[in-house]
Amino acid sequence: MKSYSTIDKFKANFKTVVTIGTFDGVHIGHRFIVNHLNKTAKRVGGESVLLTFSPHPRFVLYGDDSQLKLLDTLYEKKEKLKEIGLQNFVVQNFSKEFSRMKYVDFVRNILVKKLNVDHLVIGYDHHFGRNREGSINELKDLSVLYNFTLEQIPPQKEGKVSVSSTKIRKLIQDGNIKEANKFLGHQYLIIGQVVHGNKLGRTINYPTANIEVEKQKLIPKAGVYAVQLELSSLTYYGMLNIGIQTNKIEVHIFNFAEEIYGKELKIQFVCRVRDGMDFENISLLRKQLEKDEKKCTSLLGI
């Protein structure tokens, strides 16, 4: 996958099959669109292009008033899209000035002049341009004017439920990781750096790696989770705790004793084991951790 940190770096001397959106979570609906993009691009002799925005528009439009937490950092999103075969990942800086662009100007100056769109694929509820004034009806007229074809994709469903990033965020905030993973089409992922903690776990033979993530990343509900981890391209398993008040992330990696401060950990949430708890003393904490370890190893099949 070719990645472009700004739209000005993208030079299209080929047909492009384009979709637009934040694609937060890269869930099963997003994956359907990307797969469809690739098939269409192959058919027309072009390449697939996803145009996304950074920062997320809500952070720019609402600033500190935005309560939004994201399923993906920009890096996580890029890695997922690369895995499913997207050919071109283009980032448009989202600013207040950009948000005021009229939808006609967006189509002409961004889609046509910058991306050389030949075929545009949009989601079922897509709106664009200033005040979200552009919709499928406006796009139909502009596609004729600028000579590109247009296709709208219906919502994808898990069972009878239409999949959306908003619904997945709610599931994760409620601790319903298994259901969220069904909608995502993969296990919920956190990529973070190992930082120093209070080292309490070492005193009871349960050392933990403290994980620092970007502040806009959505942290699941407090409690204990069975997790799969990737460190330096190797796979491990463990149990992870998210603090009740602090949202502090600590993971105990099974059968592991290396120093990994400063290293990057990829953590996939397999399932939730229990709610967060407070303990009167270290002895009670250790006993509960022993129970958690047995349950996690059973759930993980290790």
VEXBARO-236358 format. One record per residue (C-alpha): x, y, z; residue in three letters. Coordinates in nm, 3 decimals, m for minus. Each point is the difference from the previous one (the first is absolute). Layout:
! VEXBARO-236358
+---------+---------+---------+--------+
!       x !       y !       z ! residu !
+---------+---------+---------+--------+
!       X !       Y !       Z !    ALA !
...
+---------+---------+---------+--------+
//
This chain:
! VEXBARO-236358
+---------+---------+---------+--------+
!       x !       y !       z ! residu !
+---------+---------+---------+--------+
!   0.000 !   0.000 !   0.000 !    MET !
!   0.123 !   0.347 !  m0.088 !    LYS !
!  m0.064 !   0.254 !   0.276 !    SER !
!  m0.013 !   0.378 !  m0.041 !    TYR !
!   0.018 !   0.227 !   0.304 !    SER !
!  m0.147 !   0.289 !  m0.201 !    THR !
!  m0.223 !   0.003 !  m0.304 !    ILE !
!   0.248 !   0.222 !  m0.187 !    ASP !
!   0.248 !  m0.289 !  m0.009 !    LYS !
!  m0.244 !  m0.220 !  m0.190 !    PHE !
!   0.056 !   0.014 !  m0.375 !    LYS !
!  m0.251 !  m0.208 !  m0.196 !    ALA !
!   0.094 !  m0.077 !  m0.359 !    ASN !
!  m0.237 !  m0.297 !   0.005 !    PHE !
!  m0.370 !  m0.064 !   0.049 !    LYS !
!  m0.105 !   0.008 !   0.364 !    THR !
!  m0.287 !  m0.170 !   0.178 !    VAL !
!  m0.056 !   0.219 !   0.305 !    VAL !
!  m0.183 !  m0.015 !   0.330 !    THR !
!  m0.010 !   0.266 !   0.271 !    ILE !
!  m0.039 !  m0.015 !   0.376 !    GLY !
!   0.154 !  m0.028 !   0.344 !    THR !
!  m0.027 !  m0.382 !  m0.006 !    PHE !
!   0.040 !  m0.015 !   0.378 !    ASP !
!   0.048 !  m0.361 !   0.108 !    GLY !
!   0.025 !  m0.136 !  m0.356 !    VAL !
!  m0.304 !  m0.216 !   0.083 !    HIS !
!  m0.176 !  m0.255 !  m0.221 !    ILE !
!  m0.188 !   0.272 !  m0.188 !    GLY !
!   0.323 !   0.183 !  m0.076 !    HIS !
!   0.168 !  m0.325 !  m0.106 !    ARG !
!  m0.283 !  m0.072 !  m0.241 !    PHE !
!   0.052 !   0.342 !  m0.160 !    ILE !
!   0.377 !  m0.044 !  m0.032 !    VAL !
!  m0.040 !  m0.347 !  m0.152 !    ASN !
!  m0.253 !   0.144 !  m0.243 !    HIS !
!   0.237 !   0.286 !  m0.084 !    LEU !
!   0.277 !  m0.245 !  m0.084 !    ASN !
!  m0.224 !  m0.215 !  m0.219 !    LYS !
!  m0.127 !   0.304 !  m0.188 !    THR !
!   0.352 !   0.140 !  m0.041 !    ALA !
!   0.118 !  m0.328 !  m0.148 !    LYS !
!  m0.295 !  m0.004 !  m0.240 !    ARG !
!   0.061 !   0.355 !  m0.131 !    VAL !
!   0.379 !  m0.024 !  m0.001 !    GLY !
!   0.051 !   0.249 !   0.282 !    GLY !
!   0.089 !   0.011 !   0.369 !    GLU !
!  m0.200 !   0.025 !   0.322 !    SER !
!   0.027 !   0.322 !   0.202 !    VAL !
!  m0.133 !   0.080 !   0.346 !    LEU !
!  m0.012 !   0.366 !   0.099 !    LEU !
!  m0.018 !   0.054 !   0.375 !    THR !
!   0.031 !   0.298 !   0.232 !    PHE !
!   0.232 !   0.086 !   0.286 !    SER !
!  m0.069 !   0.123 !   0.260 !    PRO !
!  m0.348 !  m0.150 !   0.023 !    HIS !
!  m0.248 !   0.274 !  m0.109 !    PRO !
!  m0.177 !   0.003 !   0.336 !    ARG !
!   0.320 !   0.097 !   0.184 !    PHE !
!   0.038 !   0.301 !  m0.229 !    VAL !
!  m0.364 !   0.108 !  m0.004 !    LEU !
!  m0.073 !  m0.052 !   0.371 !    TYR !
!   0.346 !   0.020 !   0.158 !    GLY !
!   0.007 !  m0.079 !   0.372 !    ASP !
!  m0.379 !  m0.043 !  m0.003 !    ASP !
!   0.034 !  m0.319 !  m0.205 !    SER !
!  m0.033 !  m0.310 !   0.217 !    GLN !
!   0.091 !  m0.228 !  m0.289 !    LEU !
!   0.253 !  m0.277 !   0.053 !    LYS !
!   0.125 !  m0.186 !  m0.305 !    LEU !
!   0.016 !  m0.371 !  m0.076 !    LEU !
!   0.320 !   0.058 !  m0.199 !    ASP !
!   0.294 !   0.232 !   0.006 !    THR !
!   0.108 !   0.109 !  m0.347 !    LEU !
!   0.286 !  m0.251 !   0.015 !    TYR !
!  m0.229 !  m0.288 !   0.102 !    GLU !
!  m0.243 !   0.086 !  m0.278 !    LYS !
!   0.278 !   0.007 !  m0.256 !    LYS !
!   0.132 !  m0.340 !   0.114 !    GLU !
!  m0.345 !  m0.161 !  m0.026 !    LYS !
!  m0.066 !   0.143 !  m0.346 !    LEU !
!   0.337 !  m0.124 !  m0.115 !    LYS !
!  m0.083 !  m0.351 !   0.125 !    GLU !
!  m0.322 !  m0.015 !  m0.205 !    ILE !
!   0.165 !   0.113 !  m0.322 !    GLY !
!  m0.083 !   0.368 !  m0.051 !    LEU !
!   0.231 !   0.142 !  m0.265 !    GLN !
!   0.013 !   0.372 !   0.086 !    ASN !
!  m0.060 !   0.165 !   0.339 !    PHE !
!  m0.027 !   0.381 !  m0.021 !    VAL !
!  m0.033 !   0.234 !   0.298 !    VAL !
!  m0.161 !   0.342 !  m0.030 !    GLN !
!   0.077 !   0.240 !   0.284 !    ASN !
!  m0.334 !   0.103 !   0.148 !    PHE !
!  m0.018 !   0.360 !   0.113 !    SER !
!  m0.277 !   0.251 !   0.061 !    LYS !
!   0.088 !   0.159 !  m0.333 !    GLU !
!  m0.031 !  m0.335 !  m0.177 !    PHE !
!  m0.335 !  m0.064 !   0.173 !    SER !
!  m0.142 !   0.311 !  m0.166 !    ARG !
!   0.071 !  m0.128 !  m0.352 !    MET !
!  m0.319 !  m0.027 !  m0.207 !    LYS !
!  m0.085 !  m0.348 !  m0.123 !    TYR !
!   0.033 !   0.108 !  m0.365 !    VAL !
!   0.354 !   0.123 !   0.069 !    ASP !
!   0.082 !  m0.319 !   0.187 !    PHE !
!  m0.100 !  m0.216 !  m0.295 !    VAL !
!   0.175 !   0.217 !  m0.258 !    ARG !
!   0.319 !   0.090 !   0.189 !    ASN !
!   0.055 !  m0.315 !   0.209 !    ILE !
!  m0.166 !  m0.296 !  m0.169 !    LEU !
!   0.046 !   0.103 !  m0.362 !    VAL !
!   0.316 !   0.213 !  m0.008 !    LYS !
!   0.198 !  m0.160 !   0.285 !    LYS !
!  m0.117 !  m0.362 !  m0.006 !    LEU !
!  m0.093 !  m0.037 !  m0.367 !    ASN !
!  m0.314 !  m0.191 !   0.095 !    VAL !
!  m0.139 !  m0.241 !  m0.257 !    ASP !
!  m0.245 !  m0.181 !   0.229 !    HIS !
!  m0.123 !   0.117 !   0.341 !    LEU !
!  m0.135 !  m0.237 !   0.266 !    VAL !
!  m0.180 !   0.148 !   0.302 !    ILE !
!  m0.179 !  m0.140 !   0.304 !    GLY !
!  m0.376 !   0.001 !   0.044 !    TYR !
!  m0.008 !   0.312 !   0.223 !    ASP !
!   0.285 !   0.200 !  m0.151 !    HIS !
!  m0.013 !   0.382 !   0.001 !    HIS !
!   0.283 !   0.238 !  m0.079 !    PHE !
!   0.096 !   0.363 !  m0.041 !    GLY !
!  m0.090 !   0.300 !   0.216 !    ARG !
!  m0.275 !  m0.081 !   0.251 !    ASN !
!  m0.025 !  m0.347 !  m0.161 !    ARG !
!  m0.198 !   0.158 !  m0.283 !    GLU !
!   0.111 !  m0.254 !  m0.261 !    GLY !
!  m0.186 !  m0.330 !  m0.027 !    SER !
!  m0.053 !  m0.278 !  m0.253 !    ILE !
!  m0.236 !   0.221 !  m0.201 !    ASN !
!   0.258 !   0.279 !  m0.044 !    GLU !
!   0.268 !  m0.257 !  m0.080 !    LEU !
!  m0.211 !  m0.148 !  m0.278 !    LYS !
!  m0.014 !   0.335 !  m0.177 !    ASP !
!   0.371 !   0.068 !   0.051 !    LEU !
!   0.102 !  m0.347 !  m0.116 !    SER !
!  m0.161 !   0.074 !  m0.335 !    VAL !
!   0.161 !   0.344 !  m0.018 !    LEU !
!   0.350 !  m0.130 !   0.081 !    TYR !
!  m0.030 !  m0.334 !  m0.176 !    ASN !
!   0.043 !  m0.253 !   0.280 !    PHE !
!  m0.228 !  m0.286 !   0.101 !    THR !
!  m0.166 !  m0.017 !   0.340 !    LEU !
!  m0.104 !  m0.287 !   0.226 !    GLU !
!  m0.164 !  m0.003 !   0.342 !    GLN !
!   0.057 !  m0.301 !   0.227 !    ILE !
!  m0.284 !  m0.111 !   0.230 !    PRO !
!   0.066 !  m0.049 !   0.374 !    PRO !
!   0.167 !  m0.327 !   0.096 !    GLN !
!  m0.163 !  m0.207 !   0.272 !    LYS !
!   0.100 !  m0.241 !   0.273 !    GLU !
!  m0.313 !  m0.204 !   0.042 !    GLY !
!  m0.281 !   0.255 !  m0.018 !    LYS !
!   0.208 !   0.291 !   0.129 !    VAL !
!   0.152 !   0.260 !  m0.233 !    SER !
!   0.368 !   0.038 !   0.082 !    VAL !
!   0.142 !   0.343 !   0.087 !    SER !
!   0.301 !   0.139 !   0.185 !    SER !
!  m0.236 !   0.169 !   0.248 !    THR !
!  m0.161 !  m0.331 !   0.099 !    LYS !
!   0.339 !  m0.167 !   0.036 !    ILE !
!   0.127 !   0.279 !   0.226 !    ARG !
!  m0.303 !  m0.046 !   0.226 !    LYS !
!   0.060 !  m0.375 !   0.022 !    LEU !
!   0.363 !   0.051 !   0.099 !    ILE !
!  m0.089 !   0.267 !   0.256 !    GLN !
!  m0.245 !  m0.251 !   0.150 !    ASP !
!   0.268 !  m0.272 !   0.008 !    GLY !
!  m0.175 !  m0.214 !  m0.261 !    ASN !
!   0.319 !  m0.090 !  m0.184 !    ILE !
!  m0.126 !  m0.322 !  m0.159 !    LYS !
!  m0.291 !   0.177 !  m0.168 !    GLU !
!   0.221 !   0.291 !  m0.104 !    ALA !
!   0.247 !  m0.243 !  m0.156 !    ASN !
!  m0.282 !  m0.151 !  m0.210 !    LYS !
!  m0.084 !   0.344 !  m0.139 !    PHE !
!   0.365 !   0.087 !  m0.055 !    LEU !
!   0.080 !  m0.327 !  m0.176 !    GLY !
!   0.317 !  m0.019 !   0.210 !    HIS !
!   0.102 !   0.031 !   0.363 !    GLN !
!   0.004 !   0.350 !   0.146 !    TYR !
!   0.355 !   0.131 !  m0.014 !    LEU !
!   0.210 !   0.233 !   0.209 !    ILE !
!   0.354 !   0.091 !  m0.100 !    ILE !
!   0.199 !   0.172 !   0.273 !    GLY !
!   0.339 !   0.053 !   0.153 !    GLN !
!   0.121 !  m0.177 !   0.315 !    VAL !
!   0.071 !   0.257 !   0.274 !    VAL !
!   0.114 !  m0.018 !   0.363 !    HIS !
!  m0.262 !  m0.068 !   0.268 !    GLY !
!   0.008 !  m0.054 !   0.378 !    ASN !
!   0.131 !  m0.359 !  m0.043 !    LYS !
!  m0.245 !  m0.135 !   0.259 !    LEU !
!  m0.068 !  m0.310 !  m0.211 !    GLY !
!   0.362 !  m0.113 !   0.031 !    ARG !
!  m0.035 !  m0.035 !   0.377 !    THR !
!  m0.272 !  m0.265 !  m0.039 !    ILE !
!   0.146 !  m0.180 !  m0.304 !    ASN !
!  m0.237 !   0.169 !  m0.245 !    TYR !
!   0.217 !   0.259 !  m0.178 !    PRO !
!  m0.192 !   0.224 !  m0.236 !    THR !
!   0.085 !   0.220 !  m0.295 !    ALA !
!  m0.163 !   0.342 !   0.028 !    ASN !
!  m0.129 !   0.118 !  m0.338 !    ILE !
!  m0.024 !   0.359 !  m0.114 !    GLU !
!  m0.232 !   0.078 !  m0.291 !    VAL !
!  m0.107 !   0.315 !  m0.185 !    GLU !
!  m0.244 !   0.209 !   0.203 !    LYS !
!  m0.275 !  m0.023 !  m0.263 !    GLN !
!   0.005 !  m0.382 !  m0.003 !    LYS !
!  m0.309 !  m0.174 !   0.136 !    LEU !
!   0.085 !  m0.207 !   0.309 !    ILE !
!  m0.240 !  m0.286 !   0.079 !    PRO !
!  m0.202 !  m0.014 !   0.321 !    LYS !
!   0.200 !  m0.055 !   0.318 !    ALA !
!   0.066 !  m0.363 !   0.082 !    GLY !
!   0.209 !  m0.301 !  m0.095 !    VAL !
!   0.035 !  m0.132 !  m0.357 !    TYR !
!   0.158 !  m0.302 !  m0.164 !    ALA !
!   0.232 !   0.133 !  m0.271 !    VAL !
!   0.232 !  m0.102 !  m0.281 !    GLN !
!   0.313 !   0.209 !  m0.047 !    LEU !
!   0.262 !   0.067 !  m0.264 !    GLU !
!   0.348 !   0.113 !   0.097 !    LEU !
!   0.284 !   0.021 !  m0.252 !    SER !
!  m0.204 !  m0.216 !  m0.244 !    SER !
!  m0.043 !  m0.276 !   0.262 !    LEU !
!  m0.337 !  m0.105 !   0.145 !    THR !
!  m0.071 !  m0.027 !   0.372 !    TYR !
!  m0.307 !  m0.031 !   0.223 !    TYR !
!  m0.094 !   0.169 !   0.322 !    GLY !
!  m0.255 !   0.162 !   0.225 !    MET !
!  m0.058 !   0.372 !   0.002 !    LEU !
!  m0.148 !   0.228 !   0.263 !    ASN !
!  m0.156 !   0.341 !  m0.056 !    ILE !
!  m0.022 !   0.211 !   0.316 !    GLY !
!  m0.340 !   0.098 !   0.137 !    ILE !
!   0.069 !   0.371 !   0.046 !    GLN !
!   0.314 !   0.060 !  m0.200 !    THR !
!  m0.049 !  m0.207 !  m0.319 !    ASN !
!   0.360 !  m0.109 !   0.062 !    LYS !
!   0.093 !  m0.295 !  m0.223 !    ILE !
!   0.216 !  m0.278 !   0.146 !    GLU !
!   0.066 !  m0.333 !  m0.168 !    VAL !
!   0.155 !  m0.313 !   0.148 !    HIS !
!   0.160 !  m0.205 !  m0.277 !    ILE !
!  m0.003 !  m0.373 !   0.070 !    PHE !
!   0.338 !  m0.176 !   0.017 !    ASN !
!   0.191 !   0.319 !  m0.068 !    PHE !
!   0.269 !   0.177 !   0.204 !    ALA !
!   0.186 !   0.240 !  m0.232 !    GLU !
!   0.047 !   0.374 !   0.052 !    GLU !
!  m0.197 !   0.174 !  m0.277 !    ILE !
!  m0.021 !   0.364 !   0.106 !    TYR !
!  m0.036 !   0.231 !  m0.299 !    GLY !
!  m0.108 !  m0.278 !  m0.235 !    LYS !
!  m0.327 !  m0.013 !  m0.195 !    GLU !
!  m0.264 !  m0.255 !   0.093 !    LEU !
!  m0.295 !  m0.097 !  m0.220 !    LYS !
!  m0.281 !  m0.126 !   0.222 !    ILE !
!  m0.309 !  m0.179 !  m0.130 !    GLN !
!  m0.296 !  m0.032 !   0.236 !    PHE !
!  m0.141 !  m0.351 !  m0.018 !    VAL !
!  m0.264 !   0.012 !   0.274 !    CYS !
!  m0.088 !   0.166 !   0.330 !    ARG !
!   0.052 !  m0.208 !   0.314 !    VAL !
!  m0.141 !   0.211 !   0.282 !    ARG !
!  m0.076 !   0.348 !   0.132 !    ASP !
!   0.262 !   0.214 !   0.167 !    GLY !
!   0.045 !  m0.057 !   0.374 !    MET !
!   0.163 !   0.169 !   0.299 !    ASP !
!   0.194 !  m0.215 !   0.248 !    PHE !
!   0.056 !   0.050 !   0.370 !    GLU !
!   0.347 !  m0.152 !  m0.008 !    ASN !
!   0.266 !  m0.153 !  m0.224 !    ILE !
!  m0.090 !  m0.355 !   0.101 !    SER !
!  m0.356 !   0.034 !  m0.130 !    LEU !
!   0.131 !   0.158 !  m0.321 !    LEU !
!   0.238 !  m0.290 !  m0.061 !    ARG !
!  m0.274 !  m0.260 !   0.057 !    LYS !
!  m0.226 !   0.175 !  m0.250 !    GLN !
!   0.282 !   0.024 !  m0.256 !    LEU !
!   0.056 !  m0.375 !   0.029 !    GLU !
!  m0.370 !  m0.054 !  m0.079 !    LYS !
!   0.018 !   0.246 !  m0.289 !    ASP !
!   0.304 !  m0.176 !  m0.146 !    GLU !
!  m0.174 !  m0.338 !   0.003 !    LYS !
!  m0.310 !   0.143 !  m0.166 !    LYS !
!   0.199 !   0.190 !  m0.263 !    CYS !
!   0.217 !  m0.297 !  m0.096 !    THR !
!  m0.314 !  m0.212 !  m0.033 !    SER !
!  m0.176 !   0.259 !  m0.216 !    LEU !
!   0.310 !   0.047 !  m0.216 !    LEU !
!   0.048 !  m0.376 !  m0.039 !    GLY !
!   0.360 !   0.000 !   0.120 !    ILE !
+---------+---------+---------+--------+
//
